[in-house]
């Protein structure tokens, strides 16, 4: 894995990371009191369920959530090395991971006990605004395509980027544009920031006829399980684009 212009970066460099135990507990209590819906899933698997926090037990450093009606899913959750959660509160995305989820009973009903995480990410929705990529210095994304023609890599130009994902031009209709299609280990080259390697999930597809009569297809992709170091590179790049855009607006470029 190559990550140009990136070195000695750890969790402290993540501007969205919360590590204070009191603050983490406060966020979880807010999720509980608002009955916010939590998406729970195992890393590397596409199956997920929506659950809620039933109770927070600070004394045992854990909280309890509804389990699934699917017993096979519950078995996978309790045997998984890592379980991921995400939700939204007041236009803020909350996401965290934890291990050693166990089965328990809550008010006479089966439930799941989850250790309180050591850290979580809290991302303002404004960070998900898409920023257009300058034509003069295009970023690109390389996908591995596997079909009846075999396996090959194809590079696409980026149209825009946000903290949540990217949009790419696919005018030759190479990508499977079905919602939820997952492409593994995509390589995103971001000029003056570095290289991001992550899985991408197809979220939208838009076909247009341009003024010159040519067809254009825009594919929107969501970062799937983006790691903290990769997220840092994305944030660096977005910050550079925004600073250049602001400078241009003020007549400095």
N, C-alpha and C positions, 0 to 999 in steps of 0.2 A: 504493500500500500504506500503510495507516494503522496506526501503532503507538503508541497512547496511553501516556503515562507511561513512555516509553522513549526515551533520548537518550544520545548519546556513549558507546555501549556497544561495546566491541571484544572480541577474543578473550580479553583478560586477565580479563574478567568471568565467563568460563565456569569454574565450579568443577571441571569434569571434564577440562579441557584439560591435556595434557602436552606441553610444548615443549622440555624438556631432551633433547638428542641422546643422552646417555648413558642416560637413563631410557627413551627410545623404543627404543633398541637392546636394552635389558634386557627390555622387554616382548616384542619380536619374538623374542628368543632363547627366552623362556619359551613362546611359541606354537610355535616350532620343536621344542623339546625334548619338549613334551607331545603333539606331533603333533595339535595342535588343528585342527579343521576351520574353514576360512575361507570365508565366503560372499563371492564376487566378482561384481560387477555394474556395469554402466554407468549413470550417473546418468540418470534419465528413462526408463529401459527396465525392464520387469518381468522379463526373462529373466536368470537368474543361474546360476552353477555353484558347487559346493563343491570347494575345493582345499586344499592344505597347503603349508607352507613347506618346501622341500627343502634350502635352504642360504642362509646369510646371508653376504654378502661385504662386510664393513665397509670394506675398502680401496676398493671402487668405489661405496660408499654405496648398495648395492642388495641385494635378496634375490631368490631364485628360487622360483617356485611351479609346480605342475603346470598344464599347459594343459588345454583342453577337447578332447574327442573330436570336437566340432562345430567344423570349420574356420571356418565362418561366424562363430561366436561369437568365436573367436580373432582374426579379422580386425577385428571390431568393437572388441574390447578394445584391440588395438594401434593402432587409428586414433582411439580416443576421447580427448577432451580431459581427461576425468576418470574415474578408475575407483575404485569404492568397495569397501571390505572391512569385514567385521564378524565377530566370534567371541565366545566366552565362555570365561573361565578362572576357576576358583574362585569362581563366582557373580558375576563381574565382566564386564560387557560391554565389549569393546574394539572401537572403530570408527575408521577413518581413510580418507582419500582420497589418491590420488596420480595423477600424469600421466606420459605418455611410457612406457607399458609396451611392451616390445619382445620379440620372439621370440628364443629362444636354444636351445642344446642342453645337456642335463644328463645325464651318464652315457650318452651316445649316444641320448638320447630328447628329443623336442621339449618345450620348457618355455617359461616366460615370466619375463623379468627385470623386477623392479619397483623403482623408486627408493624408498629409505627415506623415509617421509613426514617433513615438517617438524614435524608435530604429530599427536596422536591423542587420542581421548576414552576415558576409563576410568570407567565408570559402575557403581557398586555396585548389586546387585540390589535392595537395600532401597529405592533411589530409585524403583523401579518399583511399590511398593505403591500401591494405588489409594486416593485420598482422596475421600470423599463430598462433593458440593457442597451447601452449606447451602440449604435451601428458601427461607429468607428473602432470599437474595441469589443467585439462580440465574445461572449462566453459560450461554452459548448457543453453538451452532455453526450456521453457515449454509452449506448445500451447494448447488451448482449441479446441477440435475437435467436430464438430456437424455434424452428418450424420444420416443415417437410423438406426444406432445402438444406437442413443441417444447422450448425451454429456459426454465427458470424457477429461481428461488432459493427454498429452503425453510429455515426456521429451526427448530432442535430444541433442547430443553433438555438440558443435561448432567446425567448422574447421578453420574459420578465422573471423576477425572483422575489420571494418573500421568505420570512422565517419559517413558513409552513411548507413551501414547495417551489416548483418552477413551472413555466410553460415553455414548450418547445415547438418549433415549426416542423411538421411532418407532411410536407407537400406531396411526397411520393407514397404516402399511406403504408409505411413499413410497419409501424407499431400496431399492436392489437389495441383498439381504442375502447374496448368494453370496460365499463365501470368496474373498478376493483381489481383489474389485471395488475399483477405485481411483477416488477422487473428487479432482479437481484444484482447487487454490486455494480450499480451504475457509477460512472466516473464523470464528475462535473468539474470542468476546468474554469476557474474564476480568475481572470487577469488581475495581477497585483495583490491577490489574496491567498490563493493556493488551490489545492485539488481536494474535492469532497468525494468520498466513496460511500455510497448509501443505497439502500433499496428505495425504489420509487413505485408508488401506487397510482394508477390512472384514475383521475377524479372527474374529468370532463373532456369533451371533444367538440370542437367548433369548426365547421366547414364554411368557407366564404368564397365568393367570387370577387376578385379584386377589380379595380377600375380598368386594368389592362386586359381583363377577360380571363386571367389565369386563376386556377383554383388554389386555395390556401387552406391547410388544415392546422389548427392550433390544438395541441394536447396539453392539458393541465395535469400535473403530477404532484402528489403529496409525498413529502419525506416520510419514509416508513422506518420507525425506530432509529431516528437520527441520533448518533452518539454526541456526547458533550464536546469532544474535540472537533468533530465535523460541524457542529452547530456554531462553534466559535468562529470557524473560518467563514461560514455563511454570514454571520453577524458582522465580521470585519469587512466583508465585501459590500454588504448593503450600506454600511456606514460610509465607505469610500464613495459609493455611487451617490449617496445623499449629499455628502459634502461637496462633491464636484457639481452636482445639480444646483445646490444653493449658491455656490461661487459663480456659476454661469448666470444665474438669475440676477445676481448683484453686479454683473459686468466685470468680474475678476478673471474670467476665462473667455 
